[in-house]
Amino acid sequence: MLLLKDEDVQKVLTMPMTLEALEETQKEIFKGNAATMGRIDVYLPCDRQDSYYRWALMTGGAKRDGFVVARMLSDIVSWPGEKGQQREDKHCIQPGTYCGLLFMFSAADGMPAALINDGYLQHMRVAGGAGLGVKYLARQDSHVVGMIGSGGMARTYLEAFAAVRKITKVKVYSTNPANAKQYAKEMSEKFRIEVEPAGSAREAAKGVDIVSCCTSSIDPVFKTSWLEPGMHVTDVTWDETEPEFANAVDVAIKMGESTPHLENPPPGAFYAAHGFLGYVSGQPEEKAIIPRRLPREEILKLPTLADLIGGRVKGRTSDKQTTWFLNLGVMGVQFGAVCTAAYHEAKKRGIGREIPTEWFTQSIRD
């Protein structure tokens, strides 16, 4: 069984590999050769003020890859800020540390194949999805990006955009001006393009071809009234756009289903931050700190990227149309695709650490 740390994944996984893996998996989804489970969260009260413990699971795999991957997250979460301007903070042990694990199993013999840190791979996976959205929905002459947010996702998103379009300029906004300035310096040097900090989210989104929302906000950061003819908008979660945004654009496509949708969730369960189904323990006053986000009806009805790639629905048909790609959904099978690509490359190059497979098997029937 192969153990891959974040630094190992960074050595072997490239954006072109990620884009190819994700695109081929969309074709598998369209053919019915992939299975994926939406994200489900479990919440337990913890002894940290205004925080909850959250464990998350998503899993899936495709026939093409021959693996099933389960991703598990273990976080202490909180939601600081006034209502309407909240963000989600999360960490493990202490701020700046995180626990996300990818368990990879072979569909050929049922044996565990790899255990992988999810940090770097997660950023590549999410950005690769946004890159496919740009590939299939943004105008061919899209060159200017408005980036709202300046963290890790904003960096990999730009890398994905640059892989599918000739990006020549970026305007970046962050609630922390120093972060925007640092982002501008790093990205201009990396991509040899013009990257300038913007004074507001509105300024960052004005006059650009692609708007990218890469924030930790659980409230809208892009206003529907900012839409311009021909603009393409993408995001990390649906929280970053206003309700009914899907009905305001000419073409709206989602990555896929992101969580089970139940008309009557079981006792103790409700749709929490980012609209994921959460099974929540605790007393009413404890549960009250968890933001509730019912799935937006217009999003539930959206066609998926697999529908678009497979030809079941049409995408952009005019340069004047506005498009939105909701980069959220089918996460389990995406992890299966990208983990498979990283795993094969690591095995080929002898990167990673082999650990005894027998540590994970047993002779007692479960």
C-alpha positions as CSV (number, residue, x, y, z in Angstrom):
1,M,0.0,0.0,0.0
2,L,1.4,3.4,-1.0
3,L,1.5,6.4,1.3
4,L,1.6,9.7,-0.5
5,K,2.1,12.9,1.5
6,D,1.2,16.3,0.0
7,E,4.8,16.9,-1.1
8,D,4.8,13.6,-3.0
9,V,1.5,14.5,-4.8
10,Q,3.0,17.9,-5.7
11,K,5.9,16.1,-7.4
12,V,3.7,14.0,-9.7
13,L,0.4,15.7,-10.3
14,T,0.1,18.4,-12.9
15,M,-2.8,20.5,-14.0
16,P,-2.9,18.9,-17.5
17,M,-3.1,15.5,-15.8
18,T,-5.9,16.7,-13.5
19,L,-7.9,18.2,-16.3
20,E,-7.6,15.0,-18.4
21,A,-8.6,12.8,-15.5
22,L,-11.6,14.9,-14.6
23,E,-12.8,15.2,-18.2
24,E,-12.5,11.5,-18.9
25,T,-14.5,10.8,-15.7
26,Q,-17.3,13.1,-16.9
27,K,-17.6,10.9,-19.9
28,E,-17.7,7.8,-17.7
29,I,-20.5,9.5,-15.7
30,F,-22.5,10.2,-18.9
31,K,-22.1,6.5,-19.9
32,G,-23.3,5.3,-16.5
33,N,-19.9,3.8,-15.7
34,A,-19.3,5.8,-12.5
35,A,-20.8,5.8,-9.1
36,T,-20.5,8.7,-6.6
37,M,-21.9,9.5,-3.2
38,G,-22.6,13.1,-2.3
39,R,-20.9,14.6,0.8
40,I,-22.4,13.9,4.2
41,D,-21.2,15.6,7.4
42,V,-21.4,14.5,11.1
43,Y,-21.3,17.2,13.7
44,L,-20.4,16.8,17.4
45,P,-20.3,19.6,20.0
46,C,-16.7,20.4,21.2
47,D,-15.3,22.3,24.1
48,R,-13.9,25.1,21.9
49,Q,-16.0,28.3,22.1
50,D,-18.4,28.9,19.2
51,S,-17.1,25.8,17.4
52,Y,-18.2,22.4,16.4
53,Y,-16.4,19.2,15.4
54,R,-17.2,18.1,11.9
55,W,-16.4,14.9,10.1
56,A,-17.1,14.7,6.4
57,L,-17.3,11.8,3.9
58,M,-17.6,11.6,0.2
59,T,-16.7,8.6,-2.0
60,G,-16.9,7.3,-5.5
61,G,-15.2,5.6,-8.5
62,A,-15.3,5.0,-12.2
63,K,-15.0,1.8,-14.2
64,R,-12.2,3.4,-16.3
65,D,-10.0,3.9,-13.2
66,G,-10.7,0.7,-11.4
67,F,-10.5,2.3,-7.9
68,V,-12.9,3.6,-5.3
69,V,-11.7,6.5,-3.2
70,A,-13.2,7.6,0.1
71,R,-12.3,11.1,1.3
72,M,-12.6,11.9,4.9
73,L,-12.2,15.3,6.6
74,S,-11.7,16.0,10.3
75,D,-12.2,19.6,11.3
76,I,-12.9,22.0,14.1
77,V,-15.2,24.5,12.4
78,S,-16.6,28.0,13.3
79,W,-18.4,30.7,11.4
80,P,-17.2,34.1,12.5
81,G,-18.8,37.4,11.3
82,E,-22.2,39.0,11.3
83,K,-25.1,37.3,9.6
84,G,-24.9,38.0,5.9
85,Q,-21.1,38.4,6.1
86,Q,-20.0,35.1,7.6
87,R,-17.1,33.0,6.6
88,E,-16.2,29.4,7.6
89,D,-12.9,28.9,9.5
90,K,-11.6,25.3,10.0
91,H,-8.6,23.6,11.3
92,C,-7.4,20.5,13.1
93,I,-5.5,20.6,16.5
94,Q,-4.7,24.3,16.0
95,P,-5.1,27.0,13.2
96,G,-2.9,26.2,10.3
97,T,-3.1,22.4,10.6
98,Y,-5.6,20.2,8.8
99,C,-6.6,16.6,8.5
100,G,-7.9,15.3,5.2
101,L,-7.3,11.7,4.1
102,L,-7.9,9.8,0.8
103,F,-8.3,6.0,1.1
104,M,-7.9,4.3,-2.3
105,F,-9.3,0.8,-2.8
106,S,-8.8,-1.5,-5.8
107,A,-12.0,-2.7,-7.5
108,A,-10.1,-5.7,-8.9
109,D,-9.4,-7.4,-5.6
110,G,-10.8,-5.1,-2.8
111,M,-7.4,-4.4,-1.4
112,P,-6.4,-0.9,-0.1
113,A,-4.0,0.6,-2.7
114,A,-3.0,4.0,-1.3
115,L,-3.4,6.4,1.6
116,I,-3.0,10.0,0.4
117,N,-3.0,13.4,2.1
118,D,-5.8,15.4,0.4
119,G,-4.5,19.0,0.7
120,Y,-2.6,19.6,-2.6
121,L,-4.7,17.1,-4.5
122,Q,-7.9,18.8,-3.3
123,H,-6.8,22.1,-4.6
124,M,-5.9,20.6,-8.0
125,R,-9.2,18.7,-8.1
126,V,-11.4,21.8,-7.4
127,A,-9.4,24.0,-9.8
128,G,-9.5,21.4,-12.5
129,G,-13.3,21.3,-12.3
130,A,-13.4,25.1,-12.7
131,G,-11.0,24.8,-15.6
132,L,-13.3,22.4,-17.4
133,G,-16.1,24.9,-16.8
134,V,-14.1,27.6,-18.5
135,K,-13.1,25.2,-21.3
136,Y,-16.7,24.4,-22.1
137,L,-18.5,27.6,-21.3
138,A,-16.3,30.7,-21.4
139,R,-15.8,32.6,-24.7
140,Q,-12.9,31.5,-26.7
141,D,-11.4,35.0,-26.6
142,S,-11.6,35.1,-22.8
143,H,-8.3,36.7,-21.6
144,V,-9.1,38.8,-18.5
145,V,-9.9,37.2,-15.1
146,G,-11.6,38.9,-12.1
147,M,-10.4,36.9,-9.0
148,I,-12.4,37.4,-5.8
149,G,-10.3,35.8,-3.1
150,S,-6.5,35.4,-3.0
151,G,-5.9,32.2,-1.1
152,G,-4.7,28.7,-2.3
153,M,-7.8,28.0,-4.4
154,A,-7.3,31.4,-6.2
155,R,-3.8,30.2,-7.2
156,T,-4.8,26.8,-8.6
157,Y,-7.9,28.3,-10.3
158,L,-5.7,30.6,-12.2
159,E,-3.4,27.8,-13.2
160,A,-6.4,25.8,-14.5
161,F,-7.7,28.8,-16.4
162,A,-4.3,29.4,-18.0
163,A,-4.3,25.8,-19.2
164,V,-7.5,26.2,-21.2
165,R,-7.5,29.9,-22.2
166,K,-4.8,32.5,-23.0
167,I,-5.0,34.6,-19.9
168,T,-3.3,37.9,-20.1
169,K,-4.5,39.9,-17.1
170,V,-6.0,39.3,-13.6
171,K,-7.7,41.7,-11.2
172,V,-7.7,40.3,-7.7
173,Y,-9.6,41.4,-4.6
174,S,-9.2,40.2,-1.0
175,T,-10.7,41.5,2.2
176,N,-7.0,41.6,3.3
177,P,-5.2,44.0,0.9
178,A,-1.8,42.6,1.8
179,N,-2.9,39.1,0.6
180,A,-4.1,40.6,-2.7
181,K,-0.8,42.3,-3.1
182,Q,1.2,39.2,-2.4
183,Y,-1.1,37.2,-4.8
184,A,-0.5,39.8,-7.5
185,K,3.3,39.5,-7.1
186,E,3.4,35.7,-7.1
187,M,1.0,35.2,-10.0
188,S,2.5,37.9,-12.2
189,E,5.9,36.2,-11.8
190,K,4.6,32.7,-12.3
191,F,2.5,33.3,-15.4
192,R,4.3,36.4,-16.7
193,I,1.1,38.3,-17.0
194,E,-0.4,41.5,-15.5
195,V,-1.9,41.0,-12.1
196,E,-3.2,44.0,-10.2
197,P,-5.0,44.3,-6.8
198,A,-8.5,45.7,-6.9
199,G,-10.0,47.9,-4.3
200,S,-13.3,46.0,-4.1
201,A,-15.0,42.9,-5.3
202,R,-17.1,45.1,-7.7
203,E,-13.9,46.6,-9.1
204,A,-12.4,43.1,-9.6
205,A,-15.5,41.9,-11.5
206,K,-15.8,45.0,-13.8
207,G,-14.9,44.6,-17.4
208,V,-13.5,41.1,-17.2
209,D,-14.3,37.9,-19.2
210,I,-14.1,35.4,-16.4
211,V,-15.2,36.1,-12.7
212,S,-13.8,33.5,-10.2
213,C,-15.1,33.5,-6.6
214,C,-12.6,31.7,-4.4
215,T,-13.4,32.7,-0.9
216,S,-14.3,31.1,2.5
217,S,-17.5,33.1,2.6
218,I,-20.8,31.4,3.2
219,D,-22.6,34.5,2.0
220,P,-22.7,36.0,-1.6
221,V,-19.6,37.9,-2.7
222,F,-20.7,38.4,-6.4
223,K,-23.9,40.4,-7.0
224,T,-26.2,39.4,-9.9
225,S,-26.4,43.0,-11.0
226,W,-22.6,42.9,-11.8
227,L,-23.2,40.5,-14.8
228,E,-22.0,41.8,-18.1
229,P,-22.7,40.4,-21.6
230,G,-20.4,37.5,-22.5
231,M,-19.2,37.1,-18.9
232,H,-18.5,33.6,-17.4
233,V,-18.8,33.2,-13.7
234,T,-17.4,30.3,-11.6
235,D,-17.0,29.7,-7.9
236,V,-16.2,27.2,-5.2
237,T,-19.6,26.8,-3.6
238,W,-23.1,28.2,-4.4
239,D,-22.9,30.4,-1.3
240,E,-20.8,32.9,-3.2
241,T,-23.7,33.9,-5.6
242,E,-27.1,35.4,-4.8
243,P,-30.3,33.3,-4.8
244,E,-31.8,32.8,-8.3
245,F,-28.5,33.5,-9.9
246,A,-29.0,30.4,-12.1
247,N,-32.1,32.0,-13.6
248,A,-30.3,35.3,-14.2
249,V,-27.6,33.9,-16.5
250,D,-28.3,32.6,-20.1
251,V,-26.6,29.3,-19.4
252,A,-26.1,27.6,-16.0
253,I,-24.3,24.3,-15.5
254,K,-23.4,22.5,-12.3
255,M,-20.6,20.0,-11.8
256,G,-23.1,17.5,-10.4
257,E,-25.0,16.5,-7.3
258,S,-23.1,17.6,-4.1
259,T,-25.1,16.0,-1.3
260,P,-28.2,13.8,-0.9
261,H,-31.4,15.8,-1.2
262,L,-34.1,14.6,1.1
263,E,-37.5,16.2,1.4
264,N,-37.6,15.1,5.1
265,P,-34.2,14.7,6.6
266,P,-33.9,12.2,9.5
267,P,-34.2,13.4,13.1
268,G,-31.1,15.4,14.0
269,A,-30.2,16.1,10.4
270,F,-30.4,19.3,8.4
271,Y,-28.7,21.1,5.6
272,A,-25.8,23.1,7.1
273,A,-23.0,25.2,5.8
274,H,-22.6,25.1,2.0
275,G,-25.8,23.1,1.7
276,F,-24.3,19.7,2.7
277,L,-26.5,17.3,4.6
278,G,-25.3,17.2,8.2
279,Y,-26.2,14.7,11.0
280,V,-26.0,16.9,14.1
281,S,-25.8,16.1,17.8
282,G,-26.1,18.6,20.6
283,Q,-28.6,20.7,22.4
284,P,-30.7,23.4,20.6
285,E,-28.5,26.2,21.9
286,E,-25.4,24.4,20.7
287,K,-26.9,23.6,17.2
288,A,-27.9,27.2,16.9
289,I,-24.4,28.3,15.9
290,I,-24.3,26.1,12.8
291,P,-25.5,28.0,9.7
292,R,-28.4,26.4,7.9
293,R,-28.4,26.4,4.1
294,L,-31.3,24.7,2.4
295,P,-30.5,23.6,-1.2
296,R,-31.5,26.3,-3.7
297,E,-34.3,25.0,-5.8
298,E,-33.0,26.5,-9.1
299,I,-29.7,24.7,-8.5
300,L,-31.3,21.3,-8.0
301,K,-32.7,21.5,-11.5
302,L,-29.5,22.5,-13.3
303,P,-28.0,20.2,-16.0
304,T,-24.6,18.8,-15.2
305,L,-21.2,19.0,-16.8
306,A,-21.6,15.4,-17.9
307,D,-24.8,16.4,-19.7
308,L,-22.9,19.1,-21.5
309,I,-19.9,17.1,-22.5
310,G,-22.1,14.2,-23.5
311,G,-24.2,16.4,-25.7
312,R,-27.5,16.1,-23.8
313,V,-27.7,19.8,-23.3
314,K,-26.2,22.9,-25.1
315,G,-23.7,25.3,-23.6
316,R,-22.8,28.7,-24.9
317,T,-24.1,29.5,-28.4
318,S,-23.2,33.2,-28.5
319,D,-20.4,35.4,-27.3
320,K,-23.0,37.7,-25.8
321,Q,-24.4,35.1,-23.5
322,T,-23.7,35.0,-19.8
323,T,-22.7,31.6,-18.3
324,W,-22.3,30.2,-14.8
325,F,-20.5,27.1,-13.8
326,L,-21.3,25.9,-10.3
327,N,-18.1,24.0,-9.5
328,L,-19.6,21.8,-6.8
329,G,-20.7,18.1,-7.0
330,V,-19.8,14.5,-7.9
331,M,-16.8,15.0,-5.5
332,G,-16.3,11.3,-4.7
333,V,-15.7,10.2,-8.3
334,Q,-13.5,13.2,-8.9
335,F,-11.2,12.1,-6.1
336,G,-11.2,8.7,-7.7
337,A,-10.1,10.1,-11.0
338,V,-7.3,12.4,-9.7
339,C,-6.0,9.9,-7.1
340,T,-5.7,7.3,-9.9
341,A,-3.6,9.7,-12.0
342,A,-1.4,10.6,-9.1
343,Y,-1.1,7.0,-7.9
344,H,0.1,5.6,-11.3
345,E,2.6,8.4,-11.8
346,A,4.0,8.0,-8.3
347,K,4.3,4.2,-8.8
348,K,6.1,4.8,-12.1
349,R,8.5,7.2,-10.6
350,G,9.1,5.4,-7.3
351,I,7.7,8.3,-5.2
352,G,6.0,7.7,-1.9
353,R,6.4,5.2,0.9
354,E,5.2,1.6,0.8
355,I,3.5,0.4,4.0
356,P,2.4,-3.2,4.7
357,T,-1.0,-3.9,3.2
358,E,-1.6,-6.5,5.9
359,W,-1.9,-3.7,8.4
360,F,-5.3,-3.0,6.8
361,T,-6.6,-6.5,6.3
362,Q,-8.0,-9.1,8.8
363,S,-9.0,-12.7,9.0
364,I,-12.2,-12.1,10.9
365,R,-15.3,-11.6,8.8
366,D,-16.8,-8.1,9.3
